[in-house]
Amino acid sequence: MVILRYLVILVSYVGLGLGYLPGLRMNRATIALVGAALLIALGLLDLSTAWRAIDYKTLIFLFGMMIISANLTASGFFRLAVDYTIRNIHSPLGLLIVLTFGSGILSALFLNDTIALILTPLVISVTQLLNLNPIPYLLALAGATNLGSVATLSGNPQNILIGSFSGISYLDFAKALTPLALIGLVIQVAWLWWLYPEVRSLHPYLKVEPPHYRIFKPLLIKSLLITAGLLVAFLIGIPTAEATLIAAGLLLITRRIKPERILKKVDWDLLVMFCGLFILTEGVLKLGSLQWFSGFVHDPLSILGVTVLLSNLVSNVPAVLLLHHLIPHPDTQTWLLLAAASTLAGNLTLLGSVANLIVAEAVAKEGYRLTFREHLRFGLPLTIVTVVLSYFWIY
């Protein structure tokens, strides 16, 4: 029985790292959920223990941010931002800089995977319209969504988890890591400038008319006002889960848009995966498997190395769920290091973050190819530099 329990956990984490299980039609959400169900079936956990293992505040925060992003998308906010870019940025280098910092800032405010999902098709259409090689710009998008999301608790799922576990306020987190995110974005622009000579040009490209799109002005104004109010609530210290749920609730009061249109944009797979992961982690604790990790996690440098390694083996969210039990609760610096390392590690390989995979899959549908090697050439040096910088910045 004990061997079976270990086997379930091992297969579940391998599947989470790969994103699938060979021969089966399963994604990360179903792998986590099935793994959790099997641990209950094998008697390691009972249903009430599994239910208590789920951090409801994290799920509420994620759900609320998805509702806000869906409303901004439906209002035309992101297309408006792209239209502004095309009309006002007149060179390949200018487009690279604006795309990097624009997607980085948006990823700090909203979930990075959501920004990657929304902006990838828009970036492809813009580069095709301007007759530019899309690969450096898509690498910029993938890298910037990871780098920018370092800055805040709302930037990515693992930061949301760390905020819930550590009790660090939104403002304190942002004060500590926003400068690191901005420096990382500057480094990324410089690195892409070096790697791709075609993006260095300051010569204006041919003027083109952006594609037509609709703006729902009342919804846009309402969404922006409520989002601004939410950010103020974060800054003055209102608990993030409560503030996000209230903002989402206000946005769902509408006469203009069908609720199905918003709710179908919620990433239910991600929410289900989180539930399964919380239960899997509880199973790991019950088996005492974390004692093996504790031998490697004894100082900041070792935490940094183990976090980067685990984030690329099993993905950053499972890595944080495994490692957070080993972090001393009042040790703010170590929590910040865990947040920075788990996020920046996402740039290491094409498989390092969901944002990278979103970009790669979207490129393939348009007939382009972003290879593992091409991404590694970009991501490996960037990750090494930014991870080392994060250590010195925090300590």
PyMOL commands that set and color helices and strands:
alter all, ss='L'
color gray80, all
select helices_A, chain A and resi 2-18+28-41+47-53+56-75+77-88+92-109+112-129+134-149+157-166+170-195+197-200+217-235+240-251+259-263+268-287+290-294+300-313+316-326+332-347+354-365+372-394
alter helices_A, ss='H'
color red, helices_A
deselect
rebuild
show_as cartoon
